[in-house]
Amino acid sequence: MCCWDPREFPLVEIGHNCILPKFKGIGLGKEQLRIILERLKHKSFEKAKVSTGLLNFFIPAQRMYESLGFHEIKRDKGNKLGQFKLCDQIYYELNLI
C-alpha cells in the first residue's frame, strides 16, 4: 500500500508505503516504490519526499530509500502527539526530473 499528497505540486510527499510482514525481505517494497516513482514522473512531479524513523526498526526503509537515489535532507527529534512521543525522524528527497 502507498499514498501520496499532491497538494504541493510539483513536489510530492509519499507516505504510508508498506508491505505485509509475510512479504518483507524479498524486494517488494523497493519494487513498489520504484513503480510509484515512475507513475509520479509520468504525472509531471519534479521532486519526491519521504520520511521514516531513526530507530533500528526503520533501517531497512532507510536503506531502501537511499538505494533508490533519495538523499537525506534533515533529521529531527520526535514531537509529542498528545501523551505519546513520536520517534525521531529522517527526511529524504529525490529529484524526479
Secondary structure as GFF3:
##gff-version 3
##sequence-region A 1 97
A	DSSP	beta_strand	3	5	.	.	.	ID=ss1
A	DSSP	beta_strand	11	15	.	.	.	ID=ss2
A	DSSP	three_ten_helix	21	23	.	.	.	ID=ss3
A	DSSP	alpha_helix	28	42	.	.	.	ID=ss4
A	DSSP	beta_strand	47	53	.	.	.	ID=ss5
A	DSSP	three_ten_helix	56	58	.	.	.	ID=ss6
A	DSSP	alpha_helix	59	67	.	.	.	ID=ss7
A	DSSP	beta_strand	71	76	.	.	.	ID=ss8
A	DSSP	beta_strand	80	81	.	.	.	ID=ss9
A	DSSP	beta_strand	84	85	.	.	.	ID=ss10
A	DSSP	beta_strand	89	95	.	.	.	ID=ss11
###
